[in-house]
Every structure is written in C-alpha cells, then in structure tokens.
C-alpha cells in the first residue's frame, strides 16, 4: 500500500473520469479535486489488505479504480465474500457513521486506487462546503440504498431456496402448539 499524489492521479485520469464515479455524481470538478487533495489517494496491489475486522472506523474509502472485496468472518472461523466494490463505490462509510469497529476485512481483488476520507476531513467538508457535503451525502446514501435493495433481494432468494426444502405451513389436520405469551 502506498500513497499516490492526488493531483497527479487527477491529471492522469481526467475530470471526465471522476464525473462518472457515483459517489462524486453532480459534485463540481474543483470540489472533487479538493477532496482528493485533502484526503489520501492510496494504491494497493492485488491481494493487499486495506483494513481488518475489529479496527476502528475512523475513515471511509471511495474506490477510484480497480476492485476491492469486503470479507466477513463466519462463526465457524471461515470467511464470506460480503461485497465487491467497483469504481465509484464507497467502503466503510456505514461503520464510520455508526461509530462501529470494522465488521469486515477489505482486500484488493486487483490492483486498485482508493480515496481515503477521514472523519475529520468529512467534518471539514460539512463545515466549509455544505452544498458539496450534501451532494456527497446524498450520493453515499443512494449507494447504501442500492446495497440494501441488493441484500434484500438476496435474502428473499435464499428464503425461497430454504422453503423449497421445508414446507411453508403445517399439513392440514395437525394440531398446532398453543402460542405462549
């Protein structure tokens, strides 16, 4: 993991590239560049770990290029791929806002570049550029809403699969146990 010069990265990619990233939607180019310069642009090689389960959530990240994965621990000691993050996606925003430790480990699936935005930087953005902060917050919440819809769809599909094995209701004629209060 190494820090990359934000201005150089901006010049290499061009402002049109950043406009296509969902977290930066409708935010003026100058404001996005300032965010990159005030934050930390970090390059990771494939397989490199960004953060681990249990660490304090003092920042969130925006994938600028590449692919990152979030891995959640299971009770049996294994790991589950919880989410794949592509350019424009945020990572770690929910635990930072909820003041929770990191619930997942984030690793680069391929060579990736991310922008780190600390709690302090996010607060400064709120105080110094409230309109930009509002747009960014709207974009982050929109991304969170899409994730919730995707997770709900996956749970519904999983429920459908479970109910193919187990009947939905008891067979007629069987007595049901009384409800306890």
VEXKE-791219 format. One line per 3 residues: number of its first residue (from 1); their letters; for each residue x, y, z of N, C-alpha, C. Coordinates in steps of 0.1 Angstrom, whole numbers, plus 5000, padded with zeros to 4 digits. Example, Ala and Ser with C-alpha at 12.3 -4.5 7.8 and 13.67 -1.06 7.14 Angstrom:
<tiros>
1) as) 5132/4943/5078/5123/4955/5078/5132/4967/5078; 5128/4978/5071/5137/4989/5071/5129/5000/5079 $
</tiros>
This chain:
<tiros>
1) xxx) 5009/4988/5000/5000/5000/5000/5009/5012/5000; 5006/5021/4991/5014/5033/4990/5006/5045/4987; 5009/5057/4992/5002/5069/4989/5006/5074/4975 $
4) xxx) 4996/5079/4968/4998/5084/4954/4995/5099/4955; 5002/5107/4947/5000/5121/4946/4986/5124/4940; 4977/5130/4947/4963/5132/4943/4962/5140/4930 $
7) xxx) 4970/5151/4929/4969/5160/4918/4974/5152/4905; 4985/5145/4907/4990/5137/4895/4979/5126/4891; 4973/5120/4900/4963/5110/4897/4951/5116/4890 $
10) xxx) 4947/5128/4895/4936/5136/4889/4940/5139/4874; 4952/5143/4872/4956/5147/4858/4957/5135/4849; 4961/5123/4854/4962/5111/4846/4948/5106/4842 $
13) xxx) 4939/5107/4851/4925/5102/4848/4917/5112/4841; 4918/5125/4844/4910/5135/4838/4896/5137/4846; 4891/5149/4845/4879/5152/4853/4867/5144/4848 $
16) xxx) 4867/5141/4835/4855/5133/4830/4854/5119/4837; 4866/5113/4840/4866/5100/4847/4860/5101/4860; 4863/5112/4868/4858/5113/4881/4843/5116/4881 $
19) xxx) 4838/5123/4871/4824/5126/4870/4815/5114/4868; 4821/5103/4863/4814/5090/4861/4813/5082/4874; 4821/5085/4884/4821/5078/4897/4809/5082/4905 $
22) xxx) 4800/5072/4909/4787/5075/4915/4788/5083/4928; 4798/5082/4936/4800/5089/4948/4802/5104/4946; 4807/5107/4934/4810/5121/4931/4799/5127/4921 $
25) xxx) 4788/5120/4919/4778/5125/4910/4773/5139/4913; 4773/5148/4904/4768/5162/4905/4777/5171/4913; 4788/5166/4918/4798/5174/4925/4807/5181/4916 $
28) xxx) 4809/5195/4917/4818/5202/4908/4832/5196/4908; 4838/5196/4896/4852/5191/4895/4862/5197/4905; 4861/5210/4907/4871/5216/4917/4869/5210/4931 $
31) xxx) 4857/5207/4935/4854/5202/4948/4859/5187/4949; 4858/5180/4938/4863/5166/4938/4878/5166/4939; 4884/5175/4932/4899/5176/4933/4903/5180/4947 $
34) xxx) 4896/5189/4953/4900/5193/4967/4898/5181/4976; 4887/5174/4974/4886/5162/4983/4897/5152/4982; 4902/5150/4969/4913/5141/4967/4926/5146/4973 $
37) xxx) 4928/5159/4972/4940/5166/4977/4940/5166/4993; 4928/5168/4999/4927/5168/5013/4927/5154/5019; 4922/5144/5011/4922/5131/5016/4935/5124/5013 $
40) xxx) 4935/5111/5012/4947/5103/5008/4943/5094/4997; 4950/5095/4986/4949/5086/4974/4959/5075/4977; 4954/5063/4977/4962/5051/4981/4961/5041/4970 $
43) xxx) 4973/5036/4966/4974/5025/4956/4976/5012/4963; 4969/5001/4959/4970/4988/4965/4973/4978/4954; 4981/4968/4957/4983/4957/4947/4973/4946/4950 $
46) xxx) 4970/4938/4940/4961/4927/4942/4965/4919/4954; 4955/4916/4962/4957/4908/4974/4961/4916/4986; 4964/4928/4985/4968/4937/4996/4956/4940/5004 $
49) xxx) 4958/4940/5017/4947/4943/5027/4947/4958/5030; 4935/4964/5030/4933/4978/5034/4930/4980/5049; 4921/4972/5054/4918/4972/5068/4913/4958/5072 $
52) xxx) 4912/4956/5085/4908/4943/5091/4896/4944/5100; 4889/4933/5102/4878/4932/5111/4883/4937/5125; 4875/4945/5131/4878/4950/5145/4885/4963/5146 $
55) xxx) 4891/4967/5135/4898/4980/5136/4888/4992/5138; 4893/5003/5143/4884/5014/5145/4881/5020/5131; 4869/5025/5130/4864/5030/5117/4865/5046/5118 $
58) xxx) 4877/5050/5114/4880/5065/5115/4880/5071/5101; 4876/5064/5091/4877/5069/5077/4868/5060/5069; 4864/5065/5057/4858/5056/5047/4865/5058/5034 $
61) xxx) 4862/5050/5025/4870/5050/5012/4861/5050/5000; 4866/5055/4989/4859/5055/4976/4869/5048/4967; 4864/5038/4960/4872/5031/4950/4873/5040/4938 $
64) xxx) 4885/5044/4934/4887/5052/4922/4890/5043/4910; 4897/5032/4912/4899/5023/4901/4902/5009/4907; 4900/4999/4899/4902/4985/4904/4890/4979/4910 $
67) xxx) 4892/4969/4918/4881/4962/4925/4886/4958/4939; 4878/4961/4949/4880/4957/4963/4869/4948/4968; 4873/4939/4977/4863/4930/4983/4863/4932/4998 $
70) xxx) 4850/4930/5003/4849/4930/5018/4845/4916/5022; 4853/4911/5031/4852/4897/5036/4847/4897/5051; 4836/4890/5054/4830/4890/5067/4834/4876/5073 $
73) xxx) 4838/4877/5086/4841/4864/5093/4828/4857/5096; 4829/4843/5096/4817/4835/5100/4820/4829/5113; 4809/4824/5120/4811/4818/5133/4819/4806/5133 $
76) xxx) 4820/4799/5121/4827/4786/5120/4842/4789/5118; 4846/4802/5117/4860/4805/5115/4864/4808/5101; 4854/4806/5092/4856/4808/5077/4853/4823/5074 $
79) xxx) 4853/4826/5061/4851/4839/5056/4840/4839/5045; 4832/4849/5044/4822/4851/5034/4825/4864/5026; 4825/4863/5013/4826/4875/5005/4813/4883/5006 $
82) xxx) 4813/4894/5013/4801/4901/5016/4798/4911/5005; 4808/4917/4999/4805/4927/4989/4817/4929/4980; 4815/4932/4967/4825/4935/4957/4823/4950/4955 $
85) xxx) 4834/4958/4956/4834/4972/4954/4841/4976/4941; 4834/4983/4932/4839/4987/4919/4841/5002/4919; 4848/5008/4909/4850/5022/4909/4837/5030/4911 $
88) xxx) 4838/5040/4921/4827/5048/4924/4820/5044/4937; 4822/5031/4941/4816/5026/4953/4824/5031/4966; 4816/5032/4977/4823/5035/4989/4825/5022/4997 $
91) xxx) 4834/5023/5007/4837/5012/5016/4839/5018/5029; 4833/5012/5039/4835/5016/5053/4827/5028/5058; 4818/5033/5049/4810/5045/5053/4801/5042/5065 $
94) xxx) 4794/5031/5064/4784/5027/5074/4790/5025/5088; 4801/5017/5089/4806/5016/5103/4812/5029/5108; 4817/5038/5099/4823/5051/5104/4811/5059/5109 $
97) xxx) 4800/5060/5102/4789/5068/5106/4782/5062/5119; 4782/5049/5120/4776/5043/5131/4785/5042/5143; 4797/5047/5142/4807/5046/5153/4810/5032/5157 $
100) xxx) 4810/5023/5147/4813/5009/5150/4827/5005/5145; 4833/4995/5151/4845/4989/5146/4842/4983/5132; 4853/4981/5125/4851/4975/5111/4846/4960/5112 $
103) xxx) 4834/4958/5106/4829/4944/5106/4834/4935/5096; 4843/4940/5087/4848/4932/5076/4863/4935/5074; 4869/4927/5066/4883/4929/5061/4882/4933/5047 $
106) xxx) 4889/4943/5043/4889/4948/5029/4902/4945/5022; 4901/4938/5010/4913/4934/5003/4911/4938/4988; 4922/4941/4982/4922/4944/4967/4921/4931/4960 $
109) xxx) 4910/4930/4951/4909/4919/4942/4919/4920/4931; 4921/4932/4926/4931/4935/4916/4938/4948/4920; 4948/4952/4913/4955/4965/4916/4944/4976/4916 $
112) xxx) 4944/4984/4927/4933/4993/4929/4939/5007/4934; 4931/5017/4932/4934/5030/4938/4921/5035/4945; 4923/5039/4957/4912/5044/4965/4915/5057/4971 $
115) xxx) 4904/5064/4975/4905/5077/4982/4900/5075/4996; 4909/5079/5006/4905/5078/5020/4900/5091/5024; 4888/5091/5031/4883/5104/5036/4881/5101/5051 $
118) xxx) 4888/5108/5059/4888/5106/5074/4876/5113/5080; 4872/5109/5092/4861/5116/5099/4864/5131/5100; 4876/5135/5103/4879/5149/5103/4877/5156/5090 $
121) xxx) 4882/5150/5079/4880/5155/5066/4865/5157/5062; 4857/5147/5066/4843/5147/5063/4836/5158/5071; 4840/5160/5083/4835/5171/5091/4839/5185/5085 $
124) xxx) 4852/5186/5081/4856/5198/5075/4848/5201/5062; 4845/5191/5054/4837/5193/5042/4824/5198/5046; 4818/5193/5056/4805/5197/5061/4805/5212/5065 $
127) xxx) 4815/5216/5072/4816/5230/5077/4820/5240/5066; 4829/5236/5057/4834/5245/5047/4827/5245/5034; 4821/5234/5030/4814/5233/5017/4801/5225/5019 $
130) xxx) 4791/5231/5026/4779/5224/5030/4771/5219/5017; 4771/5226/5006/4764/5221/4994/4771/5209/4989; 4784/5209/4988/4792/5197/4983/4790/5185/4993 $
133) xxx) 4790/5188/5006/4788/5178/5016/4774/5172/5014; 4764/5180/5012/4750/5175/5010/4749/5166/4998; 4756/5170/4987/4755/5162/4974/4763/5148/4977 $
136) xxx) 4774/5149/4983/4782/5137/4986/4774/5128/4995; 4768/5133/5006/4760/5125/5015/4748/5119/5008; 4742/5126/4999/4731/5121/4991/4736/5109/4982 $
139) xxx) 4747/5111/4976/4753/5100/4968/4757/5088/4976; 4762/5090/4988/4766/5079/4997/4753/5071/5001; 4743/5079/5005/4731/5073/5010/4724/5065/4998 $
142) xxx) 4725/5071/4986/4719/5064/4974/4726/5050/4972; 4740/5050/4973/4747/5038/4972/4744/5028/4983; 4742/5033/4995/4737/5024/5006/4724/5019/5003 $
145) xxx) 4715/5027/4998/4701/5022/4995/4702/5011/4984; 4710/5012/4974/4712/5002/4964/4717/4989/4970; 4726/4990/4980/4732/4978/4986/4721/4972/4995 $
148) xxx) 4713/4979/5001/4702/4973/5009/4692/4966/5000; 4689/4972/4989/4679/4965/4980/4686/4952/4975; 4698/4952/4971/4705/4940/4967/4705/4930/4977 $
151) xxx) 4708/4934/4990/4709/4924/5001/4695/4918/5003; 4684/4927/5003/4671/4922/5005/4667/4912/4994; 4671/4914/4982/4668/4905/4971/4675/4892/4973 $
154) xxx) 4687/4893/4978/4695/4880/4980/4688/4872/4992; 4684/4879/5002/4677/4872/5013/4664/4866/5009; 4657/4873/5000/4644/4868/4995/4647/4855/4987 $
157) xxx) 4657/4855/4979/4661/4843/4971/4665/4832/4980; 4673/4835/4990/4678/4825/4999/4665/4819/5007; 4656/4827/5010/4644/4823/5017/4636/4813/5008 $
160) xxx) 4635/4817/4995/4629/4809/4985/4635/4795/4984; 4649/4795/4984/4656/4782/4984/4653/4774/4996; 4653/4780/5008/4650/4773/5020/4636/4767/5020 $
163) xxx) 4627/4774/5015/4613/4770/5015/4610/4759/5004; 4620/4757/4996/4618/4746/4986/4621/4732/4994; 4628/4733/5005/4632/4722/5013/4621/4719/5024 $
166) xxx) 4617/4730/5030/4608/4729/5042/4594/4735/5037; 4583/4728/5042/4570/4733/5038/4568/4747/5045; 4559/4754/5038/4556/4768/5043/4546/4768/5055 $
169) xxx) 4538/4758/5055/4528/4757/5066/4526/4742/5070; 4521/4740/5082/4519/4726/5086/4508/4720/5078; 4509/4707/5077/4498/4700/5069/4485/4701/5076 $
172) xxx) 4474/4701/5068/4461/4702/5074/4459/4690/5084; 4451/4693/5095/4448/4683/5104/4457/4681/5115; 4470/4687/5114/4479/4686/5125/4476/4697/5135 $
175) xxx) 4476/4693/5148/4474/4703/5159/4486/4712/5160; 4484/4724/5162/4495/4734/5164/4496/4736/5179; 4508/4738/5184/4511/4741/5198/4505/4754/5201 $
178) xxx) 4500/4756/5213/4494/4769/5217/4505/4779/5218; 4501/4792/5215/4511/4803/5215/4514/4806/5229; 4526/4808/5233/4530/4812/5246/4531/4827/5247 $
181) x) 4527/4833/5258/4527/4847/5260/4539/4852/5268 $
</tiros>
